[in-house]
Amino acid sequence: MSSSDRSPSVDSPRSYEIRTYGCQMNVHDSERLSGLLEDAGYVRAPEGSDGDADVVVFNTCAVRENADNRLYGNLGRLAPVKAGRPGMQIAVGGCLAQKDRATIVERAPWVDVVFGTHNIGKLPVLLERARTQDEAQVEIAESLETFPSTLPTRRESAYAAWVSVSVGCNNTCTFCIVPALRGKEKDRRPGDVLAEVEALVAEGVSEITLLGQNVNAYGSDIGDREAFGKLLRACGGVEGLERVRFTSPHPRDFTDDVIAAMAETPNVMPQLHMPLQSGSDTVLRAMRRSYRQDRYLGIIGKVREAIPHAAITTDIIVGFPGETDADFEQTLHVVREARFAQAFTFQYSKRPGTPAADMPGQLPKEVVQERYERLVALQEDISWDENKKQVGRTVEVMVTEGGGRKDGATRRLSGRAPDNRLVHFTRPDEEVRPGDAATVRISYAAPHHLLAEGPVEAVRRTRAGDAWQRRTAPATEPPAGVLLGLPKVGVPEPLPAASGACGCD
């Protein structure tokens, strides 16, 4: 009997698999979905199950033009699997579910549950209701029911964690549908954020990333425009918290007090991811971005003055409707001036439901492709030049799990420097665990990583490494992967400066 013909026994817990698409918000939401299901008695299916689970959950993204095609293609591949597996359930959540609602069940009637971005806490209830009533359950809330951080969470790592400071966004960028799907900005109280940070550190987490759709607008909902800078400084007072990062800020809300807090708080890392999107004032106006080139470069200059070794990364959209050759040259000018460590570059694609999708001046694919290739080539050269400046420096890297594809073959380990650059280094004779810190000297630079080919100068065993060791030790009792109300442990690894939440910041 094949695995797809089996139904779970009465006594065995039901297994689940979650497939996540899109931004950091979705990754973090999936950690909560895992926590909810495990709190309800489900167990995670083994890695590589590929649909061989009792419950398969799709946490979707609506940012890309072909997002729905990708979803329905995956759902179609699961239809025969479900038909041959009594009791199997399929659930669809996230931004595309919030947008398309009942359309999902119409196009894929074998789906059991559809839920939105505002009511992820309902997933276990909806699954049970679909099972007992033997009909699809579609429940989309129009506003946030429960702040997600109050939900059970199964974190994917023992040493680094996302911490949401807000949900939703008050911006109206013409290329972005996210505010319509995640709602207006809703801030958490500072005390609640710090309580979560302290709880994570008590569990062994040593790096946290403050997360928001527009993270440095934090405070607008609670009436304190300086709240984000204060929050950074408060994180500096949490004993045992070694690294603090945040993503993604908006240039409109990037104030001098935030720069001062970054510079003056020792555990706030010398790294900034700040989306540019375009260097042309004309295009920025069409995008409804509330800053201009001079403002953006002014912020970069202030950050570099306060934090000389800061690594700055960005997001850029190429080929926005109406973008001329002169507009694109302005983007190249900003890239040359800003000298980003990395840039996450995207070819504009229509987001259904956004104003930009109906704008005149949609550019031919070949024009966008040519500009994109020129931008990538320029940024590759700059990234390589900036990385070459790191050669000879001694840095302490936080060792990550699965940081390099070739680590096994090359006898190397991988980690993140304080500025979030990826460093591959020679494996020392002594044990080094994910979450531990290694002091290494940079000997070689490539555009996207650094090498430390000499011997490791020092290894510092950390509480985060202890937490990883506890988590990966052979289980003597059911794994404690869930903490009700506050999260347990963090993201898979300190992430590279990822593109802004949903790429819209």
MILO-495942 format. One line per 4 residues: number of its first residue (from 1); for each residue y, z, x of C-alpha. Coordinates in steps of 0.02 Angstrom, whole numbers. Each point is the difference from the previous one (the first is absolute). Layout:
// MILO-495942
NUM) Y:Z:X | ...
//
This chain:
// MILO-495942
1) 0:0:0 | 169:-49:72 | 143:123:11 | 93:-93:-136
5) -146:31:-120 | 5:186:24 | 93:119:-113 | 43:174:62
9) -126:135:-40 | 47:134:-123 | 7:130:137 | 91:-97:137
13) 190:-8:4 | 81:-167:-37 | 70:-93:151 | 170:-83:13
17) 88:-130:107 | 187:-32:6 | 75:-165:57 | 183:14:47
21) 128:-139:13 | 183:7:47 | 116:130:72 | -7:178:66
25) 32:65:-176 | -162:-80:-59 | -95:67:151 | 62:175:-40
29) -36:-23:-186 | -178:-50:44 | -20:164:94 | 46:87:-162
33) -118:-107:-103 | -140:49:120 | 48:183:-19 | 1:-13:-190
37) -171:-82:-5 | -78:124:121 | 77:144:-96 | -86:-73:-154
41) -169:-2:90 | -9:-178:69 | -50:-34:180 | 68:-135:113
45) -116:-148:25 | -49:-36:181 | 110:-115:103 | -39:-183:-31
49) -69:29:-175 | 93:-156:-58 | -15:32:-185 | -164:97:10
53) 77:154:-80 | -4:73:-175 | 190:-12:-15 | 108:-129:89
57) 189:27:-9 | 127:-134:46 | 170:72:48 | 106:-157:-13
61) 163:-69:65 | 116:-119:-93 | 113:-49:144 | -82:-164:52
65) 2:-157:-106 | -190:-16:2 | -39:184:-27 | -77:-32:-171
69) -110:-141:66 | -68:116:132 | -37:135:-127 | -86:-113:-125
73) -101:-82:137 | -66:170:54 | -31:52:-178 | -96:-161:-30
77) -114:35:147 | -40:171:-72 | -40:-62:-176 | -183:-47:36
81) -23:159:102 | 57:105:-146 | -107:-100:-122 | -154:46:102
85) 47:182:26 | -2:107:-158 | 136:132:0 | 111:-81:130
89) 187:9:-36 | 151:-96:66 | 177:67:-5 | 164:-87:44
93) 158:96:42 | 158:-20:101 | 151:-114:-15 | -89:-154:-67
97) -82:106:-134 | 169:72:-47 | 69:-177:-14 | -142:-94:-85
101) -71:138:-110 | -115:-68:-135 | -5:-171:82 | -126:68:125
105) -128:41:-134 | 31:-167:-85 | -36:-96:160 | -137:118:62
109) -80:82:-153 | -128:88:109 | 136:116:67 | -19:176:-71
113) 166:84:42 | 178:-59:32 | 129:130:52 | 175:-10:73
117) 104:71:141 | 64:146:-104 | -165:73:-62 | -124:-8:143
121) -52:177:-43 | -84:-65:-158 | -133:-105:90 | -148:120:-19
125) 40:30:-184 | 16:-186:-35 | -165:-38:88 | -89:130:-105
129) 83:-60:-159 | -50:-181:37 | -179:57:31 | -18:104:-158
133) 93:-120:-115 | -76:-155:81 | 165:-95:0 | 138:-38:123
137) 138:128:19 | 175:-66:38 | 130:135:26 | 168:-40:82
141) 133:135:6 | 182:-56:2 | 59:147:104 | -73:122:125
145) -114:127:-84 | -39:111:150 | 71:-10:174 | -147:-71:97
149) 6:132:138 | -58:131:-125 | -165:-94:-21 | -160:30:99
153) -2:-108:157 | -136:-57:118 | 90:-40:161 | -71:-129:119
157) 37:89:163 | 3:172:72 | 152:-14:112 | 138:-104:-83
161) 61:-7:-180 | 116:-86:-121 | 116:117:-96 | 92:-77:-147
165) 178:60:-22 | 36:-111:-150 | -70:-135:-111 | 89:-149:-76
169) 156:-93:56 | 177:-22:-66 | 34:-164:92 | 5:-169:-86
173) -50:-120:139 | -25:-171:-78 | -164:-34:91 | -84:165:-47
177) -92:50:-158 | -44:175:59 | 140:97:-89 | -57:-75:-165
181) -178:59:33 | 27:169:83 | 158:49:-92 | 162:83:51
185) 3:114:151 | -68:174:-32 | 18:126:141 | -109:150:37
189) 83:166:31 | 23:33:187 | -99:161:-12 | -148:-94:-74
193) 4:-129:140 | 5:135:133 | -139:98:-84 | -110:-154:9
197) 46:-29:183 | -40:181:43 | -166:-9:-92 | -48:-157:94
201) 46:76:168 | -103:154:-43 | -149:-116:-22 | 28:-76:173
205) 114:-149:-34 | 122:-26:144 | 91:-157:-58 | 77:-35:-169
209) 90:-153:-67 | 127:31:-137 | -24:-138:-127 | 113:-72:-132
213) 38:-169:-76 | 175:28:70 | -31:156:101 | 175:39:62
217) 73:-11:-176 | -92:164:-24 | 117:125:-81 | 88:-119:-120
221) -110:62:-142 | 28:184:41 | 187:-14:35 | 3:20:189
225) 45:-155:101 | -40:88:164 | -171:60:-58 | -100:-117:111
229) 84:53:161 | -25:181:-52 | -184:-36:-34 | -24:-74:173
233) 78:154:78 | -108:114:-106 | -156:-91:59 | 57:44:176
237) -25:182:-42 | -183:-18:-54 | -103:79:140 | -143:-112:54
241) 76:-160:-67 | 14:-111:153 | 55:-168:-70 | 107:-49:-149
245) 30:-180:-54 | 68:-79:-159 | -8:-168:-89 | 89:-98:-63
249) 187:30:0 | 132:-114:-74 | 153:-44:105 | 115:39:-148
253) -52:183:4 | -16:20:188 | 132:130:42 | 62:80:160
257) -74:168:-48 | -175:-79:-3 | 28:-74:173 | 57:171:62
261) -152:84:-78 | -115:-127:84 | 81:28:169 | 11:189:-10
265) -172:41:-74 | -129:-2:141 | -151:-43:-106 | 85:-147:-88
269) -66:-146:100 | 112:-129:87 | -49:-139:-118 | 82:-84:-149
273) -62:-131:-120 | 149:-73:-94 | -21:-160:-101 | 127:-137:36
277) -68:-136:-117 | 135:-124:53 | 140:-10:127 | 108:-110:-112
281) 133:85:-105 | -16:-141:-127 | -187:26:-18 | 16:190:-2
285) 123:-20:-144 | -123:-112:-93 | -137:127:34 | 115:134:-71
289) -14:100:160 | 148:118:10 | 41:-20:186 | 52:-141:115
293) -42:-53:177 | 138:105:81 | -55:156:-93 | -181:-25:52
297) 38:-30:184 | 119:147:-4 | -141:116:-53 | -112:-69:137
301) 137:33:127 | 25:180:-58 | -187:35:4 | -15:-70:177
305) 150:101:57 | -74:161:-69 | -182:-39:45 | 1:-122:148
309) -189:-26:6 | -25:-24:-187 | -118:-141:-50 | 74:-91:-150
313) -104:-111:-114 | 44:-99:-155 | -52:-115:-142 | 69:-176:-17
317) -20:-128:-140 | 13:-183:50 | 41:-138:-125 | 85:98:-139
321) 66:-120:-135 | 158:-86:58 | -21:51:183 | 83:-133:109
325) -25:-41:183 | 160:96:36 | -63:151:-98 | -163:-2:98
329) 96:-9:164 | 89:161:-51 | -170:83:-17 | -49:-59:174
333) 167:68:63 | -36:174:-70 | -175:-2:75 | 72:-41:171
337) 132:135:-16 | -112:137:-71 | -146:-33:118 | -131:70:-116
341) -159:70:75 | -94:-88:-140 | 47:-97:-156 | -109:-23:-152
345) 45:-175:-56 | -40:-76:-169 | 19:-172:-74 | 88:17:-167
349) -117:-16:-147 | 45:15:-182 | -31:169:-77 | -29:-33:-185
353) 126:95:-103 | 135:9:134 | 172:-85:-12 | -30:-94:164
357) -152:-88:-74 | 116:-100:-114 | 142:-29:123 | 49:-177:45
361) -26:-58:178 | -184:42:18 | -43:-68:173 | -141:-119:45
365) -150:80:81 | 19:-102:159 | 180:59:25 | -49:182:-23
369) -149:-20:116 | 105:-76:140 | 129:139:-11 | -135:131:-6
373) -81:-66:158 | 166:0:92 | 34:179:-53 | -172:60:51
377) 14:-85:170 | 169:81:32 | -59:172:-52 | -159:-16:106
381) 107:-30:154 | 113:147:-41 | -147:116:-38 | -80:-45:166
385) 162:27:96 | 28:168:-84 | -179:54:35 | 17:-50:183
389) 137:131:14 | -133:131:-37 | -100:-41:157 | 5:147:120
393) 44:127:-134 | -109:152:-27 | -30:37:-184 | -104:120:-102
397) -101:-95:-129 | -84:70:-154 | -178:-64:4 | -49:-96:-155
401) -165:-40:-82 | -45:-184:5 | 164:-48:81 | -64:-147:104
405) -131:-131:-45 | -56:-16:182 | 0:185:45 | -189:11:7
409) -23:-152:112 | 145:44:116 | -35:189:8 | 173:34:-63
413) 76:112:-131 | 155:-37:-102 | 147:100:-61 | 182:-3:-52
417) 145:43:114 | 142:104:-74 | 94:-162:-38 | -157:-60:-93
421) -46:-135:126 | -187:-30:9 | -74:51:168 | -176:-37:62
425) -52:112:145 | -148:31:113 | -127:119:-74 | -2:161:104
429) -159:92:47 | 45:148:-110 | -14:-7:-188 | 154:-63:-91
433) -4:11:-189 | 108:-90:-129 | 151:111:-25 | 0:60:182
437) 139:-52:119 | -19:-94:164 | 134:-23:131 | -10:-174:77
441) 104:-116:108 | 35:-174:-70 | -58:-138:118 | 5:-160:-104
445) 91:-66:-152 | -49:-128:-131 | 107:-48:-151 | -93:116:-119
449) -76:136:111 | 10:91:165 | -137:39:127 | -21:153:110
453) -133:-58:121 | 7:146:121 | -80:171:-21 | 61:111:-139
457) 122:126:71 | -35:139:-126 | -93:35:-161 | 67:126:-125
461) -124:60:-128 | 88:31:-165 | -25:81:-169 | -1:-176:-70
465) -147:-43:112 | -86:159:-59 | 29:-56:-180 | -76:-171:36
469) -151:83:81 | -26:114:-149 | 14:-146:-120 | -125:-109:94
473) -126:138:38 | -169:-17:-87 | 23:68:-175 | -81:166:-39
477) 78:6:-172 | 88:-124:-115 | 153:-69:93 | 164:84:-42
481) 96:-163:-8 | 107:51:-147 | 132:133:-23 | 60:24:-178
485) 188:-20:-15 | 40:-26:185 | -77:-129:115 | -126:46:134
489) 17:-118:148 | 88:-160:43 | 0:-188:22 | -131:-89:104
493) 111:0:154 | 183:7:44 | 43:-171:-68 | 100:-132:88
497) 172:-20:-71 | -64:-82:-157 | 97:-116:-109 | 105:95:-125
501) -81:71:-154 | -47:-160:-93 | 108:-96:123 | 150:22:-113
505) 105:126:94
//
